[in-house]
Each structure stands twice: as structure tokens, then as C-alpha cells.
């Protein structure tokens, strides 16, 4: 199969899982961000900042948030990952989970800041459970997507 189709399907599945686990509230991992981080680490030449922006817009529409909030944070995180992927690729999965925890805490701090700036108050401090759950589930996402990448020879 075409590499683009496999990557696109993984993002569609992550959006589907996000909507299914949306009922968990703050305990729901950021599936879309985790899949984006994986593909940025695995094949940084395929997924870039523009793709991250489009995925962020789709996440905004899916989650019903202010248009552009997730797109901004996805692009910012993608920029960090793209410029440090050579370092991050050689860390163990558990070390990557710690880095992802820190990056996602930064993301949700930015989302809280934008939320307060717009005086919307959709988010509370309880959203900091999401980065923790995402970091805990990172090894599962990593090994699942790596299995898919190897099976379909995505390079």
C-alpha cells in the first residue's frame, strides 16, 4: 500500500479513538498528538509543519474547540520534534515518554493560556491528566505504529 494511505489511516483511527475515549474527560490520552509525534519521529520527511497544521485543524473541528488552538500547538510541537528527532529517536521508549510528558504539559499550558485569554473557560487544571495518560500509553502507541510501519515498509 501507499505510505501516505497508511499514515492517513492511522490519523483517522486516532481521531476515531479520540472521539470514543472523549467520555473519559481529562483522563483521555491525546491520541492524535501521540500518532503525530510517532510519525514525526519515524518519517520526518513525510510529515511536516503544514501537515501538522491540517491535522490540528481537524482536531479542532473534532474536539469542538476554538479553531486554530490545536493547530497552533501541533505546529509548535512538530517544530520541536522535527528539530530534535535525531536525538529523540535514540532514546528508549520510556525516556521518550518522559520527554513527551514534558512537551504535552507545555502544550496544555498553552491551551489553558489561550483559553483564559479568550475568556472561554473550557479547560481547567484537570486537563493535566491528559499528558500523564498520554505518556503512560506512549509505549503502546509506539510499538503498535512501529509494527505497522515495518509491516508496510514505510520509510
Long-range contacts (C-beta under 8 A, 24 or more apart in sequence): 1-152, 3-43, 3-46, 3-152, 3-154, 3-155, 4-46, 6-148, 6-149, 6-152, 6-154, 7-39, 7-43, 7-46, 7-47, 7-154, 10-35, 10-39, 10-145, 10-148, 11-35, 11-36, 11-55, 11-58, 15-58, 15-59, 15-62, 18-59, 18-62, 18-63, 19-62, 22-63, 25-126, 26-126, 26-127, 26-128, 26-129, 26-130, 27-129, 27-130, 27-133, 28-130, 28-133, 29-130, 29-133, 29-134, 29-136, 29-137, 30-104, 30-107, 30-130, 30-131, 30-134, 31-141, 32-59, 32-62, 33-74, 33-77, 33-104, 33-107, 33-134, 34-100, 34-134, 34-137, 34-138, 34-141, 35-141, 35-145, 36-74, 36-77, 36-78, 37-77, 37-81, 37-100, 37-103, 38-141, 38-142, 38-145, 38-146, 39-145, 40-78, 40-81, 40-82, 40-85, 41-81, 41-85, 41-88, 41-89, 41-96, 42-145, 42-146, 42-149, 42-154, 43-149, 43-154, 43-155, 44-81, 44-82, 44-85, 46-154, 47-78, 48-78, 48-82, 49-75, 49-78, 49-79, 49-82, 52-77, 52-78, 65-122, 66-114, 66-115, 66-118, 66-120, 69-111, 69-114, 69-115, 70-111, 72-110, 72-114, 73-107, 73-110, 73-111, 76-107, 76-110, 77-103, 77-104, 77-106, 77-107, 93-138, 93-139, 93-142, 93-143, 94-139, 96-138, 96-142, 97-135, 97-136, 97-138, 97-139, 98-135, 100-131, 100-134, 100-135, 100-138, 101-131, 101-132, 101-134, 101-135, 104-130, 104-131, 104-134, 104-135, 105-131, 107-131
